Amino acid sequence: MTKPAEIAHLIDHTLLKPEATLTDIENLCREAVQYGFWSVCVHPVWVTRAAACLRNSPVRVGTVAGFPFGANLTEIKLQEARCALRDGAREIDMVLNIGALKSGDAAFVLTDIRAVAAAAREAGALSKVILETCLLTTAEKARACELCVQAGADFVKTSTGFSGGGATVEDIALMSRIVKPQGLGVKASGGIRSLTDLQNMVAAGATRLGTSSGVKIMRELAGQSVTPGAGTD
């Protein structure tokens, strides 16, 4: 895969730093339009503004729920998702309840994911579930993927970028083996900062990538000099 448009359509152009300003969000949206990224991913407070900036473009608005720790009550995650969908979000990246998963409470995790996934589906939007793979064992990663399938999520996603680890080729390959036969996508996020990183993740099975380095990657593809992006991936 070398065509710029194909690569751009894999990228969720991400800015989730807590200190991001309105100017930063507006710049993020302009970059997404310029480079043809699939979406922007911003905090819920910026969804309305991002949706306004992108109204006349094909770029979608994504946001997060239960971010970054996944420990909110299900009712809170659901309300976050519903408010974001009302404000113009078309993709919801929720963090699963990591503690519940590690406690073996599959029923709670399933209910938690299913609530947000159903709300997104009713609004014609997509749901992605962040596993926070750096905190899980291999068995827990596999179980989380199985629960995401059962709950009706659209994607599984590796990481928030806030827990000390990001996407790895091994995790993407594992997640892909479990969920792709069931029709789910796989999003690699966290630490994707170069074209090589992106290509390695796609080769392992990623169908979407969350990164704050999208502009850098596109300029690298075009052979231009680059400066690092300012967002958190």
TORKOL-4160 file (C-alpha; in steps of 0.2 Angstrom, whole numbers, padded with zeros to 4 digits, m for minus):
233
<pt num="1" X="0000" Y="0000" Z="0000"/>
<pt num="2" X="0009" Y="0016" Z="m0006"/>
<pt num="3" X="m0005" Y="0027" Z="m0013"/>
<pt num="4" X="m0006" Y="0042" Z="m0002"/>
<pt num="5" X="m0025" Y="0042" Z="m0002"/>
<pt num="6" X="m0026" Y="0024" Z="0004"/>
<pt num="7" X="m0014" Y="0028" Z="0018"/>
<pt num="8" X="m0023" Y="0044" Z="0023"/>
<pt num="9" X="m0040" Y="0034" Z="0024"/>
<pt num="10" X="m0032" Y="0023" Z="0037"/>
<pt num="11" X="m0028" Y="0037" Z="0049"/>
<pt num="12" X="m0038" Y="0044" Z="0064"/>
<pt num="13" X="m0029" Y="0061" Z="0066"/>
<pt num="14" X="m0028" Y="0062" Z="0084"/>
<pt num="15" X="m0026" Y="0076" Z="0097"/>
<pt num="16" X="m0031" Y="0070" Z="0115"/>
<pt num="17" X="m0018" Y="0080" Z="0125"/>
<pt num="18" X="m0027" Y="0089" Z="0139"/>
<pt num="19" X="m0019" Y="0105" Z="0136"/>
<pt num="20" X="m0025" Y="0106" Z="0118"/>
<pt num="21" X="m0033" Y="0123" Z="0113"/>
<pt num="22" X="m0047" Y="0128" Z="0102"/>
<pt num="23" X="m0033" Y="0134" Z="0089"/>
<pt num="24" X="m0025" Y="0117" Z="0090"/>
<pt num="25" X="m0042" Y="0108" Z="0087"/>
<pt num="26" X="m0045" Y="0120" Z="0072"/>
<pt num="27" X="m0028" Y="0116" Z="0065"/>
<pt num="28" X="m0031" Y="0097" Z="0067"/>
<pt num="29" X="m0047" Y="0098" Z="0057"/>
<pt num="30" X="m0039" Y="0109" Z="0043"/>
<pt num="31" X="m0025" Y="0096" Z="0042"/>
<pt num="32" X="m0037" Y="0082" Z="0041"/>
<pt num="33" X="m0046" Y="0090" Z="0026"/>
<pt num="34" X="m0029" Y="0094" Z="0018"/>
<pt num="35" X="m0022" Y="0076" Z="0019"/>
<pt num="36" X="m0038" Y="0067" Z="0017"/>
<pt num="37" X="m0038" Y="0058" Z="0034"/>
<pt num="38" X="m0053" Y="0047" Z="0038"/>
<pt num="39" X="m0057" Y="0056" Z="0054"/>
<pt num="40" X="m0051" Y="0067" Z="0068"/>
<pt num="41" X="m0051" Y="0060" Z="0086"/>
<pt num="42" X="m0054" Y="0074" Z="0100"/>
<pt num="43" X="m0060" Y="0075" Z="0117"/>
<pt num="44" X="m0079" Y="0076" Z="0119"/>
<pt num="45" X="m0078" Y="0095" Z="0124"/>
<pt num="46" X="m0072" Y="0098" Z="0106"/>
<pt num="47" X="m0084" Y="0088" Z="0096"/>
<pt num="48" X="m0096" Y="0102" Z="0092"/>
<pt num="49" X="m0082" Y="0113" Z="0086"/>
<pt num="50" X="m0074" Y="0099" Z="0076"/>
<pt num="51" X="m0090" Y="0095" Z="0068"/>
<pt num="52" X="m0093" Y="0113" Z="0063"/>
<pt num="53" X="m0076" Y="0114" Z="0056"/>
<pt num="54" X="m0078" Y="0098" Z="0046"/>
<pt num="55" X="m0096" Y="0101" Z="0040"/>
<pt num="56" X="m0093" Y="0102" Z="0022"/>
<pt num="57" X="m0080" Y="0088" Z="0021"/>
<pt num="58" X="m0080" Y="0069" Z="0021"/>
<pt num="59" X="m0069" Y="0069" Z="0037"/>
<pt num="60" X="m0078" Y="0061" Z="0051"/>
<pt num="61" X="m0077" Y="0066" Z="0070"/>
<pt num="62" X="m0072" Y="0054" Z="0082"/>
<pt num="63" X="m0071" Y="0055" Z="0101"/>
<pt num="64" X="m0068" Y="0045" Z="0117"/>
<pt num="65" X="m0079" Y="0038" Z="0131"/>
<pt num="66" X="m0073" Y="0032" Z="0148"/>
<pt num="67" X="m0056" Y="0039" Z="0143"/>
<pt num="68" X="m0042" Y="0036" Z="0148"/>
<pt num="69" X="m0044" Y="0023" Z="0162"/>
<pt num="70" X="m0061" Y="0014" Z="0158"/>
<pt num="71" X="m0066" Y="0015" Z="0176"/>
<pt num="72" X="m0082" Y="0025" Z="0174"/>
<pt num="73" X="m0099" Y="0018" Z="0177"/>
<pt num="74" X="m0107" Y="0011" Z="0162"/>
<pt num="75" X="m0121" Y="0025" Z="0164"/>
<pt num="76" X="m0108" Y="0038" Z="0163"/>
<pt num="77" X="m0099" Y="0031" Z="0147"/>
<pt num="78" X="m0116" Y="0029" Z="0139"/>
<pt num="79" X="m0121" Y="0047" Z="0143"/>
<pt num="80" X="m0104" Y="0053" Z="0136"/>
<pt num="81" X="m0107" Y="0043" Z="0120"/>
<pt num="82" X="m0125" Y="0050" Z="0118"/>
<pt num="83" X="m0119" Y="0068" Z="0121"/>
<pt num="84" X="m0105" Y="0066" Z="0108"/>
<pt num="85" X="m0117" Y="0058" Z="0095"/>
<pt num="86" X="m0129" Y="0072" Z="0098"/>
<pt num="87" X="m0115" Y="0084" Z="0095"/>
<pt num="88" X="m0109" Y="0077" Z="0079"/>
<pt num="89" X="m0097" Y="0062" Z="0083"/>
<pt num="90" X="m0098" Y="0048" Z="0071"/>
<pt num="91" X="m0086" Y="0036" Z="0080"/>
<pt num="92" X="m0084" Y="0032" Z="0098"/>
<pt num="93" X="m0068" Y="0025" Z="0105"/>
<pt num="94" X="m0073" Y="0019" Z="0123"/>
<pt num="95" X="m0061" Y="0011" Z="0135"/>
<pt num="96" X="m0067" Y="m0005" Z="0142"/>
<pt num="97" X="m0067" Y="m0008" Z="0161"/>
<pt num="98" X="m0049" Y="m0015" Z="0163"/>
<pt num="99" X="m0051" Y="m0019" Z="0182"/>
<pt num="100" X="m0067" Y="m0029" Z="0178"/>
<pt num="101" X="m0059" Y="m0039" Z="0165"/>
<pt num="102" X="m0044" Y="m0043" Z="0175"/>
<pt num="103" X="m0056" Y="m0048" Z="0189"/>
<pt num="104" X="m0064" Y="m0060" Z="0178"/>
<pt num="105" X="m0081" Y="m0051" Z="0178"/>
<pt num="106" X="m0085" Y="m0055" Z="0159"/>
<pt num="107" X="m0103" Y="m0051" Z="0162"/>
<pt num="108" X="m0100" Y="m0033" Z="0167"/>
<pt num="109" X="m0087" Y="m0030" Z="0153"/>
<pt num="110" X="m0100" Y="m0037" Z="0141"/>
<pt num="111" X="m0114" Y="m0026" Z="0147"/>
<pt num="112" X="m0102" Y="m0010" Z="0148"/>
<pt num="113" X="m0097" Y="m0012" Z="0129"/>
<pt num="114" X="m0114" Y="m0017" Z="0123"/>
<pt num="115" X="m0122" Y="m0001" Z="0130"/>
<pt num="116" X="m0110" Y="0010" Z="0121"/>
<pt num="117" X="m0110" Y="0000" Z="0105"/>
<pt num="118" X="m0129" Y="0000" Z="0104"/>
<pt num="119" X="m0130" Y="0018" Z="0106"/>
<pt num="120" X="m0117" Y="0021" Z="0092"/>
<pt num="121" X="m0126" Y="0009" Z="0081"/>
<pt num="122" X="m0143" Y="0017" Z="0084"/>
<pt num="123" X="m0135" Y="0034" Z="0079"/>
<pt num="124" X="m0127" Y="0027" Z="0063"/>
<pt num="125" X="m0110" Y="0028" Z="0071"/>
<pt num="126" X="m0096" Y="0016" Z="0074"/>
<pt num="127" X="m0089" Y="0010" Z="0091"/>
<pt num="128" X="m0072" Y="0005" Z="0095"/>
<pt num="129" X="m0066" Y="m0003" Z="0111"/>
<pt num="130" X="m0049" Y="0002" Z="0118"/>
<pt num="131" X="m0042" Y="m0013" Z="0127"/>
<pt num="132" X="m0026" Y="m0005" Z="0134"/>
<pt num="133" X="m0016" Y="m0020" Z="0129"/>
<pt num="134" X="0000" Y="m0015" Z="0139"/>
<pt num="135" X="m0010" Y="m0018" Z="0155"/>
<pt num="136" X="m0016" Y="m0036" Z="0150"/>
<pt num="137" X="m0010" Y="m0053" Z="0148"/>
<pt num="138" X="m0011" Y="m0062" Z="0132"/>
<pt num="139" X="m0026" Y="m0072" Z="0138"/>
<pt num="140" X="m0034" Y="m0056" Z="0144"/>
<pt num="141" X="m0032" Y="m0048" Z="0127"/>
<pt num="142" X="m0040" Y="m0063" Z="0119"/>
<pt num="143" X="m0054" Y="m0063" Z="0131"/>
<pt num="144" X="m0057" Y="m0044" Z="0128"/>
<pt num="145" X="m0058" Y="m0047" Z="0110"/>
<pt num="146" X="m0071" Y="m0061" Z="0111"/>
<pt num="147" X="m0081" Y="m0050" Z="0122"/>
<pt num="148" X="m0080" Y="m0036" Z="0110"/>
<pt num="149" X="m0087" Y="m0047" Z="0096"/>
<pt num="150" X="m0101" Y="m0053" Z="0108"/>
<pt num="151" X="m0106" Y="m0035" Z="0112"/>
<pt num="152" X="m0108" Y="m0030" Z="0094"/>
<pt num="153" X="m0093" Y="m0017" Z="0094"/>
<pt num="154" X="m0086" Y="m0012" Z="0077"/>
<pt num="155" X="m0068" Y="m0012" Z="0081"/>
<pt num="156" X="m0055" Y="m0017" Z="0094"/>
<pt num="157" X="m0041" Y="m0004" Z="0098"/>
<pt num="158" X="m0025" Y="m0007" Z="0107"/>
<pt num="159" X="m0021" Y="0008" Z="0117"/>
<pt num="160" X="m0025" Y="0025" Z="0124"/>
<pt num="161" X="m0007" Y="0031" Z="0124"/>
<pt num="162" X="m0009" Y="0036" Z="0142"/>
<pt num="163" X="m0004" Y="0020" Z="0151"/>
<pt num="164" X="0014" Y="0018" Z="0147"/>
<pt num="165" X="0013" Y="0007" Z="0131"/>
<pt num="166" X="0006" Y="0007" Z="0114"/>
<pt num="167" X="0002" Y="m0004" Z="0099"/>
<pt num="168" X="0014" Y="m0018" Z="0095"/>
<pt num="169" X="0014" Y="m0029" Z="0080"/>
<pt num="170" X="0011" Y="m0045" Z="0091"/>
<pt num="171" X="m0005" Y="m0037" Z="0099"/>
<pt num="172" X="m0012" Y="m0032" Z="0082"/>
<pt num="173" X="m0009" Y="m0050" Z="0075"/>
<pt num="174" X="m0017" Y="m0058" Z="0090"/>
<pt num="175" X="m0032" Y="m0046" Z="0089"/>
<pt num="176" X="m0034" Y="m0048" Z="0071"/>
<pt num="177" X="m0034" Y="m0067" Z="0072"/>
<pt num="178" X="m0049" Y="m0066" Z="0084"/>
<pt num="179" X="m0060" Y="m0052" Z="0078"/>
<pt num="180" X="m0057" Y="m0051" Z="0059"/>
<pt num="181" X="m0066" Y="m0067" Z="0055"/>
<pt num="182" X="m0081" Y="m0060" Z="0064"/>
<pt num="183" X="m0081" Y="m0044" Z="0054"/>
<pt num="184" X="m0073" Y="m0032" Z="0066"/>
<pt num="185" X="m0059" Y="m0019" Z="0062"/>
<pt num="186" X="m0043" Y="m0018" Z="0072"/>
<pt num="187" X="m0036" Y="m0001" Z="0076"/>
<pt num="188" X="m0018" Y="0002" Z="0081"/>
<pt num="189" X="m0015" Y="0017" Z="0092"/>
<pt num="190" X="0000" Y="0023" Z="0103"/>
<pt num="191" X="0017" Y="0025" Z="0097"/>
<pt num="192" X="0014" Y="0026" Z="0078"/>
<pt num="193" X="0025" Y="0039" Z="0073"/>
<pt num="194" X="0032" Y="0035" Z="0056"/>
<pt num="195" X="0027" Y="0027" Z="0039"/>
<pt num="196" X="0037" Y="0012" Z="0044"/>
<pt num="197" X="0027" Y="0010" Z="0060"/>
<pt num="198" X="0011" Y="0012" Z="0050"/>
<pt num="199" X="0016" Y="m0001" Z="0037"/>
<pt num="200" X="0021" Y="m0014" Z="0050"/>
<pt num="201" X="0004" Y="m0012" Z="0059"/>
<pt num="202" X="m0006" Y="m0014" Z="0043"/>
<pt num="203" X="0005" Y="m0029" Z="0038"/>
<pt num="204" X="0000" Y="m0037" Z="0055"/>
<pt num="205" X="m0018" Y="m0034" Z="0052"/>
<pt num="206" X="m0023" Y="m0016" Z="0057"/>
<pt num="207" X="m0037" Y="m0008" Z="0047"/>
<pt num="208" X="m0036" Y="0009" Z="0056"/>
<pt num="209" X="m0023" Y="0019" Z="0065"/>
<pt num="210" X="m0024" Y="0032" Z="0078"/>
<pt num="211" X="m0009" Y="0044" Z="0078"/>
<pt num="212" X="m0005" Y="0062" Z="0081"/>
<pt num="213" X="0009" Y="0060" Z="0068"/>
<pt num="214" X="m0002" Y="0058" Z="0053"/>
<pt num="215" X="0005" Y="0074" Z="0044"/>
<pt num="216" X="0023" Y="0068" Z="0048"/>
<pt num="217" X="0018" Y="0051" Z="0040"/>
<pt num="218" X="0010" Y="0059" Z="0024"/>
<pt num="219" X="0025" Y="0071" Z="0022"/>
<pt num="220" X="0037" Y="0056" Z="0024"/>
<pt num="221" X="0027" Y="0047" Z="0011"/>
<pt num="222" X="0029" Y="0062" Z="m0001"/>
<pt num="223" X="0048" Y="0063" Z="0003"/>
<pt num="224" X="0047" Y="0080" Z="0012"/>
<pt num="225" X="0056" Y="0085" Z="0028"/>
<pt num="226" X="0045" Y="0084" Z="0044"/>
<pt num="227" X="0043" Y="0091" Z="0061"/>
<pt num="228" X="0035" Y="0080" Z="0075"/>
<pt num="229" X="0016" Y="0083" Z="0078"/>
<pt num="230" X="0009" Y="0090" Z="0094"/>
<pt num="231" X="m0005" Y="0077" Z="0098"/>
<pt num="232" X="m0005" Y="0062" Z="0109"/>
<pt num="233" X="m0007" Y="0045" Z="0100"/>
